[in-house]
């Protein structure tokens, strides 16, 4: 009862007044709104279309301490402890993957609107021996090689290779012309190469190392030339074995 009486008294005692102003009288001038394209949110910068943008983090070694010992020709190989036990290759004090590999894979995602699956990026020496003991000078160990396929387009790797070549047409560089190499005996299809990269196509029964046990054809890109340093990219033991941090 007391609350209702108080409400009645408030209404009776309430006072109001009209506010008068001229039609062209403004206290604050409001500018005419202009159409503007929305800037991306910070978290959207990590995407290319619907796909997550590829960074060097996607190239980390796929070794694992849970993998069992592997015996081959009376020799036993043990895998590394995993990417948490060592870094990527170190260049100028920072973890490093050759930028052209990252640029090419993101270009493929942009053109195909499909996800690139990296099956092998960096390999530490232990995992490289465990995965493929015959390839002792692999550029995977120096961050200059990547194996991958494109989700949903596994059966059409030639289309992806055409897109890789198109990258050099849309990005002004001096490496436009690709030639064919018939010297790579581990593949049936001759490789494509220009000054900067070499592209190999592995068919279903080719190149089946520990990291590529899937059933699909896959593409391998190797870096041949570092356009920033203006020098050839060549495997070396110090780069492979001493060029990364162990934790």
N, C-alpha and C positions, 0 to 999 in steps of 0.2 A: 504493500500500500504506500509506504513512504516513497519508494522509487517512482511510482506512477504519479504521485502528487508533485514530486520534484520535476518531472518531465512536463507536467501541465504548467507549472510556474515558469519554467524555462521558455516555453512557447509564448506565454503571455508577456513575458518581459523582453522577448527577442525584438530587436530593432533592425531595420534594413534601410538602405538608401540606394537610389539609382546612380549608376556611373555614366556620365555623359561625356562624349568626345565627338569630334568631327570625323567624317568618313575618311579623310586623308591624313588623319593625325596618327603618328606612330611613335611609340616610345623606343622601339628597337627596329632598325631597318633590316629586313630579311631579304637576302639576295635571291634572285630567281634560281631555282634548282637546275643543275646541269647534269645531263646523263654522263655517267662515268663507269668504265668497266671495273668490276670488282677485282681488287688485288688478291692474289692467292694467300690463304692462311699459311703460317709457317710450316704446318705439317703437310700441306699440299705440295711444297717444293720437293718433297721426296718421291714424287710420282711422275711417271710419264704415261699420260692417259690413265688407264685403270691399273697399270702395272707399277710395282715398286721400283724406284730408280736403282740401278745397279751401282754399287760402290766397291771399293777395294775389300770391304768386309766379306763380300760374297766369294772372295778368292781364297779364303783361309783353308789351310791344309785339312784334308778329310781323314787323316789318320786317327786311330783310336787305340787306347791301351786295352780295350776290350776285345780287339781282334785277335784270334788265336794265332800261334806261330804257324808259319807257312814253310813247308819243306819242298825244295826243288833241286833235283840232281844232287842229293845227299847234302844239300846246304839248307840250313834253317834260317829263316828271316823273321824278325820281330818288328811289329809296327811301332810308330812313335806313340807318345802318350796322348796326342790330340792337339788341337790348335791352342788350347789353354796352356800348353807347356812350352810353346815357342811362338815367335812373332812371324809376321810376313817379312820378306826381304827388306833390309834397311838401306835407305838412300838419303844422303844428306841429313842423317839423324832421325829420319821418320820412316814409318812403314810405307812400303811402296809397291805398286803394281804399275807396269807400263800403261800410261793413260790411254793410249790408242786402243787397247783391249777393252777398257771400260766404255770408251766412246762408241766403239763399233757395236758392242752388245746392246747398249741403250738405243742406238740407231735402229737396230733390228727390232727391238721392242716397240719403238715408235712407229715403224712402218708396218709391222704385222699386227699390232694391238694384241700381241700374245706374249706369254711369259718365257723368258730365256732360262733354261735349266743348265746351270754350270755343273758339270760332272767332275771336273778337275781344274783347279786354278793353281795356287801355289802348292808345291810339295816340298817338305823338308827332305833332306837326304835319306833319312831312315824310312819315311813313307814311300819315297820314290823307289827305293830298292825293294820294299815290301810289295808295292803295287806292280812294278815292272822291272825286274832285276836286269833285263837286257838293255834297258835304256839308261845307261849310266851318265849320259851327258844331256839329259832332258832340260830344256829351257823352263820347264815348270819350276825348277828349283831356284831360278833367279827372277821369277815373276814376269816372264816374257812369253808365256804360252797358256792357252786356255782351251779346254774341250767343252763342248756344249751341244744341246739341241733345243728346238723351239717347241714348246708345248702346243699340241694340236696340229703341228706341221712336221711331225717326225718323219713322215713318209715322203716329204718333198724338200730334202736338204738343198737341192740345186737352186730352188727359189731363194733360199736364205743366202746362198753364195752370191747370187745375182744382186741381192740387197747390199751385201758387204761391198761389192764392187761399186754399187751406186753411191755409196758413202763418199767415194773419192770424186764423183762427178758433182755432188751437191756441196762439198766442202772444198773450196779452192786449195789445191795442193799441186805438187809437181809429180805425183805418183799415180797418174790417171790410167796408164796402160798396164794391163795385166798380161803376163806371158804364162806359158804352161811348162811345167817341169816333169820330165819323164825319168828322173833319177831316184825317186822315192819308191823303193821296191816293196814297201810294206802296204801300199794301197794300189788298187786296180785302176782307179781314176787318176789321171795326171793332176798334180797339184797346180794351183794358181798362185802367182806371186808378182809383186811389184817391188819397188825399192824398199818399202817399209815393212810389208808383211808377207807371210806365206800361208795359204789356205789349203788344208787337206780334207778330203772327204773320206771317211771310213764307213764302208758298207756294213751290213748286219754282222758278218762274220770276220770283220777286220778290226784290228786294234783293240782286242778285248783284254784289257788289263784289269787290275782289281777295282779301279775307279769307274770303269766302263763295262759293267756286267749287265747292263740293260739290253733290251732286244732291238734298240733303234739304231739306224745310221746316226753318226754324229760328225760334227765339224771341229777341226782343230785349227787354231790360228797361232802362228808363231811370229814374234816381232823380229825383223831382220835389221832394222835401222832405227836408231834413236835420233829423231829430227831435232830434238832440243840440244842434245850433246853433239850432234853432227858426227856420229860414229856408228860403226856396225855393232850389232848386239850379238855377242858370242858367249857361249857357256864357258865358265872358268871354274876351277875347283875352289879358289878362295871365295868367289862370289857365292857359290852354292853352299859351301860348308862353314864359312865364317861370316857370311853376309846377313845373318839374322840373329836375334836374341833368343837365348834359352832361359826359361823361367824355372 
